[in-house]
Amino acid sequence: MKKVFALLVLLALLAGCSAEAAPAMYIQPAELNEEEEAVAKLLGADMDQHLFDVVLDGTAKTVSVNTYLLEDGRWELVTGGGGMALKEGEKKGRMAFGFEDLRGECREAVQFGKDFTAVKYGSSEEIDDPEGMGRTTSFLSNRTEIVYGQEIPLAIQINTTKNEVISYFTDYFFQPEEYEKLGYEHVYALTVMFSQEPLS
């Protein structure tokens, strides 16, 4: 009986440790219902589109999306640096990103309430890679807390001729030296950041 009780106490403690409260503000891969999935397939959005659900507290004023290139162990801004205005009071929204190669064209769309914004940027020119160049992309795969003024990596893309590729979780955006020491030819990152500051 003592062993059973001790086991139950241990299980209760483990359950308490793992059942952390969900953050008040977060971004996560979108959870589509059947109708939304059907529409996404109809529009071809199940191919190179990546959708995210966003929950805010209603005080966000801007969202900015940036892409970076890894240069000498540091992230150098390629596109972004600005932002899109959000209506104060909006709490739930969706973001979508469509791209194959972050060196080429990228489409981003933001929807909060009835407001919808979509932009396309980058180069439409064909990328001339050497023979044997491969590409792998890791995406944000779990619910991640939103903290105003802090970037959240949504995708890390590696382009390389190396035979072996180590693809880390997107959190490794904050440890660029881990990618640098592997010697890949091109490493790109896509991030998002929310702010309570209005567009300047």
Summary of the structure (lengths in Angstrom):
residues: 200
radius of gyration: 19.9
end to end distance: 66.8
largest distance: 71.7
contacts: 521
relative contact order: 0.20
helix: 18%
strand: 38%
